[in-house]
C-alpha cells in the first residue's frame, strides 16, 4: 500500500479508476496520503468482469493476451466495443465505432454490478463490425490470416471480393480465411457423399456444356455467370440447385461456399474452367 501511495504522489495522480476488489485498500491509502500532507486523488471503483460461470475471470474464460484476439481473427474495434459494453451502456445501442465510444462515454453511466465475459457475444459483435466496415478495411487483416494458413497474395481487389462474399458467413477473420482457402487451392479431393448425391452422367454432360458457354463469356462477372448457369438450368428444365451444387463441388471440393456465381467470379475464368475439367474427367471415369 505504501509503495502505491508514493507512486501516486510522484506521478501527481488526480484520479484512480480500478476494480472494486481494491475497495478495501482505499481508506488506508487515503489516510497515508493525508499523513504525508497530500490531497488524495478521486477514487472510482468499477465492478469486476467475471467468467460465464460467475467465477473470477481466468484464461479459460478469455483473460488472455490481446494478441490472442488478433490471432483468432477479432478486429481491434470489435474487442474495444465489447469491453466497453461489458461495464457501460448508452441506451440500447450495441455497436459503437471508436469515435462514438470516445464521444459518448461517461463514467457516471458505468454499471454497478459485475458483468460476465461471453465469447459468443464477442464473436457476434465482431461479425457486425466486419459487416459494417468498408471491405478495404478488412483486406490487410484477412491477408495476414491467409498468410498464417500458408497463402500469400497481394491482390487487394480479389481480397475485397472475398470479404464481400464471405463476411456474412464468418464471425472472425480467421474463420473467413479458412473458409476462403478454396479460392487459392484446387480441391485435393471431393466430398464423396456429395458426389454420390449430386453427380450423375447427365450432370457431367451438363458441366461440359456449361464450360463451353462460360469459355465464351466476354464479361467474367457474377451477374454474367449467373445468367449462364440459370439459363442452362432453365433450358434443361432442372432447378438451379441441381446444377449449382455439382459446380460448387467441382470448384471447391464440397457443397459449402458463397453463391456459386460469386465463387466462380472470384476464382477467375481460367481457374474455373480448369477445375470443371478436372472434376469432369474424374467423374466421367471414376476409379
C-alpha positions in Angstrom: 0.0 0.0 0.0 2.8 2.5 0.9 4.6 1.9 -2.4 1.3 2.6 -4.3 0.8 5.8 -2.4 4.3 7.0 -3.1 4.0 6.2 -6.8 0.7 8.1 -6.9 2.3 11.1 -5.3 5.4 11.1 -7.6 3.2 11.0 -10.7 0.7 13.6 -9.4 -2.2 11.2 -9.9 -5.5 13.0 -9.7 -7.9 10.1 -10.4 -7.7 6.4 -9.7 -10.1 4.1 -11.5 -9.7 0.4 -10.6 -11.6 -2.8 -9.9 -13.8 -3.0 -6.8 -11.6 -5.7 -5.4 -9.3 -2.8 -4.4 -12.1 -1.1 -2.5 -10.8 -2.1 1.0 -7.4 -0.6 0.2 -8.8 2.9 -0.4 -9.3 4.1 3.2 -5.7 3.1 4.1 -4.2 4.8 1.1 -6.2 7.9 1.6 -5.1 8.1 5.3 -1.4 7.6 4.2 -1.7 10.5 1.7 -3.2 12.8 4.3 -0.5 11.9 6.7 2.1 12.8 4.1 0.4 16.2 3.5 -1.1 15.4 0.1 -4.6 15.7 -1.1 -5.9 12.2 -2.0 -7.0 11.7 -5.6 -10.6 11.0 -6.7 -11.2 7.2 -6.5 -13.7 5.2 -8.6 -14.2 1.5 -8.2 -15.6 -0.5 -11.1 -17.4 -3.8 -10.9 -15.4 -6.9 -11.9 -15.7 -8.8 -15.2 -16.5 -12.4 -14.4 -16.5 -15.6 -16.4 -19.7 -17.0 -17.9 -19.9 -19.3 -14.9 -19.8 -16.4 -12.4 -16.3 -17.2 -11.3 -13.3 -14.8 -11.4 -12.2 -14.2 -14.9 -9.3 -16.5 -16.0 -7.6 -17.7 -19.1 -10.2 -20.3 -19.8 -12.8 -17.6 -19.8 -11.0 -15.2 -22.1 -8.5 -13.4 -19.9 -5.6 -13.9 -22.4 -3.1 -11.7 -24.2 -4.6 -9.1 -26.5 -2.6 -10.7 -29.3 -4.6 -13.8 -28.8 -7.7 -12.0 -30.1 -5.7 -10.8 -33.1 -4.6 -14.3 -33.8 -8.2 -15.6 -33.5 -9.3 -13.0 -36.1 -11.0 -10.4 -34.0 -10.9 -6.7 -35.1 -9.5 -4.2 -32.5 -12.5 -2.0 -32.8 -14.8 -5.0 -32.0 -12.8 -6.0 -29.0 -12.9 -2.5 -27.7 -16.6 -2.2 -28.4 -17.2 -5.5 -26.4 -15.1 -4.4 -23.5 -16.7 -1.0 -23.3 -20.2 -2.6 -23.3 -19.3 -5.1 -20.6 -19.4 -2.3 -18.0 -21.1 0.6 -19.6 -24.2 1.3 -21.7 -25.7 4.1 -23.8 -29.3 3.4 -24.2 -29.9 0.2 -26.2 -27.1 0.8 -28.6 -24.8 -2.3 -29.0 -22.4 -1.4 -31.9 -20.1 1.6 -31.5 -17.3 3.0 -33.6 -14.1 4.0 -31.7 -15.1 7.7 -32.3 -18.5 7.0 -30.7 -17.0 5.3 -27.7 -14.8 8.3 -27.1 -17.5 10.9 -27.6 -20.3 9.1 -25.7 -18.5 7.5 -22.8 -19.3 8.9 -19.3 -18.1 7.2 -16.2 -21.4 8.1 -14.5 -23.0 5.5 -16.8 -20.8 2.6 -15.7 -22.7 -0.4 -14.4 -22.8 -1.0 -10.7 -23.0 -4.8 -10.9 -20.4 -7.3 -12.3 -20.5 -8.4 -16.0 -19.9 -11.8 -17.5 -17.5 -12.4 -20.3 -19.2 -14.2 -23.2 -17.2 -15.5 -26.2 -20.4 -15.9 -28.3 -21.4 -12.3 -27.8 -17.9 -11.1 -28.7 -17.9 -13.2 -31.9 -21.4 -11.8 -32.9 -20.1 -8.3 -32.3 -17.0 -8.9 -34.3 -19.1 -10.1 -37.3 -21.2 -7.0 -37.0 -18.1 -4.8 -37.3 -16.9 -6.9 -40.3 -20.2 -6.5 -42.0 -20.4 -2.7 -41.4 -16.7 -1.9 -42.2 -15.6 -0.9 -45.7 -14.3 -4.1 -47.5 -10.9 -2.4 -47.9 -10.6 -2.2 -44.1 -10.6 -6.0 -43.9 -8.1 -6.7 -46.7 -4.9 -6.4 -44.6 -6.0 -8.4 -41.6 -7.5 -11.1 -44.0 -4.2 -11.2 -45.9 -2.4 -11.7 -42.5 -4.7 -14.6 -41.6 -4.3 -16.2 -45.0 -0.5 -15.9 -44.7 -0.8 -17.9 -41.4 -2.6 -20.6 -43.4 0.2 -20.7 -46.0 -1.4 -18.5 -48.6 0.4 -15.4 -49.9 -1.4 -12.9 -52.1 -1.0 -9.2 -52.9 -4.2 -9.0 -55.0 -6.2 -6.4 -53.0 -9.1 -6.4 -55.4 -9.6 -10.1 -55.1 -9.4 -10.0 -51.3 -12.1 -7.3 -51.3 -14.3 -9.6 -53.4 -13.7 -12.4 -50.9 -14.6 -10.1 -48.0 -17.9 -9.1 -49.6 -18.7 -12.8 -50.4 -17.7 -14.3 -47.0 -18.3 -11.8 -44.3 -21.9 -12.8 -43.6 -20.7 -16.4 -43.3 -17.8 -15.9 -40.8 -17.7 -14.5 -37.4 -13.9 -13.9 -37.4 -11.3 -13.1 -39.9 -9.6 -16.4 -39.1 -12.8 -18.3 -39.9 -13.1 -16.2 -43.1 -9.5 -17.1 -44.1 -10.0 -20.8 -43.5 -13.3 -20.8 -45.4 -11.6 -19.0 -48.3 -8.7 -21.4 -48.9 -10.7 -22.9 -51.8 -10.1 -19.7 -53.8 -6.3 -20.3 -53.7 -6.0 -24.1 -53.7 -7.6 -26.6 -56.1 -9.6 -29.3 -54.5 -7.4 -32.2 -53.3 -10.5 -34.4 -53.1 -14.2 -34.2 -53.5 -16.8 -34.9 -50.8 -17.7 -38.5 -51.6 -21.2 -38.4 -50.1 -22.0 -35.2 -52.0 -20.7 -36.6 -55.3 -22.9 -39.7 -54.9 -25.9 -37.4 -54.2 -25.4 -34.7 -56.8 -23.3 -36.1 -59.7 -24.7 -38.3 -62.5 -23.6 -38.9 -66.1 -26.2 -36.4 -67.2 -24.8 -33.8 -64.8 -21.3 -34.4 -66.1 -22.5 -33.8 -69.7 -24.2 -30.5 -68.5 -20.9 -29.4 -66.8 -19.2 -29.8 -70.2 -21.8 -27.8 -71.9 -21.6 -25.2 -69.1 -17.8 -25.0 -69.5 -18.2 -24.3 -73.2 -20.7 -21.5 -72.5 -18.5 -20.0 -69.8 -15.5 -20.0 -72.0 -17.3 -17.7 -74.5 -18.3 -15.1 -71.8 -16.9 -11.7 -72.7 -17.8 -10.3 -69.2 -16.4 -12.5 -66.4 -18.6 -11.2 -63.6 -21.1 -12.7 -61.1 -24.2 -11.4 -63.0 -23.0 -12.8 -66.3 -22.0 -16.1 -64.8 -25.4 -16.4 -63.1 -27.2 -15.7 -66.4 -25.3 -18.6 -68.0 -25.9 -21.1 -65.1 -29.6 -20.2 -64.7 -30.1 -20.2 -68.5 -28.7 -23.7 -68.8 -30.8 -24.9 -65.8 -34.0 -23.5 -67.4 -33.1 -24.9 -70.8 -32.7 -28.4 -69.3 -35.8 -27.9 -67.1 -33.9 -28.6 -63.8 -33.7 -26.5 -60.7 -30.8 -24.1 -60.2 -29.7 -26.0 -57.2 -29.4 -29.3 -59.1 -26.8 -27.6 -61.3 -25.2 -25.3 -58.8 -24.2 -28.0 -56.3 -22.2 -30.1 -58.8 -20.5 -26.9 -60.0 -19.7 -26.0 -56.4 -18.3 -29.5 -55.8 -16.1 -29.2 -58.9 -14.9 -25.7 -57.9 -14.4 -26.1 -54.2 -14.5 -29.8 -53.4 -17.6 -29.5 -51.2 -21.1 -28.1 -51.1 -20.4 -25.0 -48.9 -19.3 -21.7 -50.5 -20.6 -18.3 -51.2 -23.2 -18.1 -54.1 -21.9 -20.0 -57.0 -21.8 -17.0 -59.4 -19.7 -15.0 -56.9 -17.5 -18.0 -56.2 -16.6 -18.5 -59.9 -16.2 -14.8 -60.4 -13.5 -14.8 -57.6 -11.8 -17.9 -59.0 -11.5 -16.4 -62.5 -12.1 -17.8 -65.9 -9.0 -20.0 -66.3 -9.1 -21.5 -62.8 -12.9 -22.2 -63.1 -12.6 -23.9 -66.4 -9.6 -25.9 -65.2 -11.4 -27.1 -62.1 -14.5 -28.0 -64.0 -12.4 -30.0 -66.5 -10.6 -31.9 -63.7 -13.8 -32.8 -62.0 -15.5 -34.0 -65.2 -12.5 -36.1 -66.0 -12.6 -37.8 -62.6 -16.4 -38.2 -62.5 -16.6 -39.5 -66.1 -14.0 -42.2 -65.3 -14.3 -42.9 -61.6 -11.5 -45.0 -60.1 
